[in-house]
Amino acid sequence: MTDAPAPTPPFTHLTADFLGVPAAQLRDDALIGGLLVAAAGAAGLGAHGPPVMRALPHDGVAGLFLLEGCHIAVHTFPSEELLLLDVLSRATRDAQKAVDVFSRRLTARTVRAEHRARG
């Protein structure tokens, strides 16, 4: 008797740290909000409305984009030149494309990303 292969997890959770991003980019809520929309489109993720953007204390911004069965969230920390990105998507979608959108537009010194199967 052989064991059946484990089913493919239905979700992918990707997190990325963008280090060394100029503070001016990290304070620009229109830029960050636009990147959320572009990232969702690139990954083929359908939206349930526009992203919710909030100014944070100490010049940062946060954004949450609720998508079909998933989300993209972002937090910026201009004083630390840091952007944290969180992408949860169906495994049938390419979450890396969402990260690639941010990588192309932001002038980060370093990008560290981790992928994790979920579910």
C-alpha positions in Angstrom: 0.0 0.0 0.0 1.4 3.4 -0.9 0.6 6.7 0.7 -1.3 9.1 -1.4 0.6 12.3 -2.1 -0.4 15.2 0.2 -2.8 17.6 -1.3 -1.4 20.9 -2.5 -2.1 23.6 0.1 -4.7 26.0 -1.3 -3.0 29.2 -0.4 0.4 30.9 -0.6 1.6 33.5 2.0 4.4 35.7 0.8 6.1 38.3 3.0 8.7 40.7 1.8 11.0 43.3 3.5 12.1 46.2 1.4 15.2 47.7 3.0 16.9 51.0 2.2 13.8 52.5 0.5 14.0 56.4 0.4 11.8 57.9 3.0 10.0 60.1 0.4 8.7 57.0 -1.3 7.6 55.5 1.9 5.6 58.6 2.9 3.8 58.8 -0.5 0.4 57.2 0.2 -0.7 57.7 -3.5 2.4 55.8 -4.7 1.9 53.0 -2.1 -1.9 52.7 -2.9 -1.2 52.6 -6.6 1.4 49.9 -6.1 -1.2 47.8 -4.2 -3.6 48.0 -7.1 -0.9 47.3 -9.7 0.4 44.4 -7.6 -3.0 42.8 -7.3 -3.6 43.1 -11.1 -0.2 41.6 -11.9 -0.9 38.6 -9.7 -4.4 38.2 -11.2 -6.2 39.0 -7.9 -9.7 40.4 -8.1 -10.6 43.3 -5.8 -13.6 44.0 -3.6 -13.1 47.8 -3.8 -10.2 50.2 -3.5 -7.4 49.7 -1.0 -7.8 51.3 2.4 -4.9 53.6 3.1 -4.1 55.2 6.5 -1.4 57.7 7.6 0.5 56.4 10.6 2.3 58.3 13.3 5.9 59.2 12.5 5.2 59.7 8.7 4.5 56.1 7.8 1.5 54.7 5.8 -0.4 51.5 6.0 -2.6 50.0 3.3 -4.9 47.0 3.1 -6.3 45.7 -0.1 -9.1 43.1 0.4 -9.2 40.8 -2.6 -11.2 37.7 -3.7 -10.3 35.2 -1.0 -7.1 36.9 -0.1 -5.3 40.3 0.7 -2.3 42.4 0.2 -1.2 44.6 3.2 1.7 47.0 3.4 3.3 49.1 6.2 6.0 51.7 5.8 8.5 53.0 8.2 10.3 56.0 6.6 12.7 56.7 9.5 14.0 53.1 9.1 13.8 53.1 5.3 11.6 50.0 5.5 8.5 48.7 3.8 6.9 45.5 4.9 4.6 43.7 2.4 2.2 40.8 3.1 0.5 38.9 0.2 -2.0 36.1 0.9 -3.3 34.5 -2.3 -4.7 31.3 -3.8 -1.9 28.9 -4.7 -3.2 29.1 -8.3 -2.1 32.7 -8.5 1.5 34.0 -8.7 2.0 36.1 -5.5 5.6 36.7 -6.6 4.3 39.0 -9.3 2.8 41.3 -6.6 6.3 41.6 -5.0 7.9 42.2 -8.4 5.6 45.3 -8.9 6.9 46.8 -5.7 10.5 45.8 -6.5 10.4 47.5 -9.9 8.9 50.8 -8.6 10.7 51.2 -5.3 14.4 51.9 -5.1 15.1 49.4 -2.3 18.7 48.5 -1.5 17.7 45.0 -0.5 14.5 42.8 -0.8 14.1 39.8 1.3 11.1 37.5 0.6 9.7 34.4 2.2 7.0 32.1 0.7 4.9 29.7 2.8 2.2 27.3 1.8 -0.9 27.7 3.8 -4.0 25.6 4.5 
